[in-house]
Amino acid sequence: MAERERRVRIDQPRESTRRRLQMPALFTQESFGVLSEKFARFMGTPYFLIGMTVFVVLWLLWNTLAPSDLRFDPYAFIFLTLMLSLQASYAAPLILLAQNRQADRDRVALEQDRSRDERGLADTEFLTREVAALRIAMRDTATRDFVRSELRDLLDEMEERGLVVTKQTSPDDGGEDGPAPEPT
């Protein structure tokens, strides 16, 4: 039985016996992304452009005006070209990484805006239905003017039938109770 368990099973993946190289915590994807964004922001500042211009001008002046034995780039500024190319080759991917991270943030913000707008639209539609229901319910409610007009219509109808309407006073309040019909 022990021999069967030791056999290599081809229906299951092998377990890796090698250890993977792990980057130090300093170089996590998030920290590297933050660093690339800071670098991309710095490259867009006037300080970087002025600093780079001063660096190139000093390089050119040193290698053209200094004595021959002190020049470190005597071959038509090949080393300067190499330095600038190296800087550009690192700058371009870092800028692209920063742009991708910004695009991801924009996408998340857009999704949140869209869901917030959908909730707002649903709330607005709900409130619109509630207002419409209240308006319909208010049409069925008897207002004071409606009741007065109905009472006037009843009085006119009673007078047409020949009923006499007299006003009675109440002994309690000394006021008028309103019309009371008297048969004729």
RACORDA-V433883 format. One record per run of one state. SS is the DSSP state (a for helix, b for strand, c for the rest). FROM is the first residue (numbers start at 0). TO is the last residue. If there is no record, write none. Layout:
[[SS | FROM | TO] [SS | FROM | TO]]
//
This chain:
[[c | 0 | 0] [a | 1 | 5] [c | 6 | 23] [a | 24 | 26] [c | 27 | 27] [a | 28 | 42] [c | 43 | 44] [a | 45 | 64] [c | 65 | 66] [a | 67 | 69] [c | 70 | 76] [a | 77 | 139] [c | 140 | 142] [a | 143 | 160] [c | 161 | 162] [b | 163 | 168] [c | 169 | 174] [b | 175 | 181] [c | 182 | 183]]
//
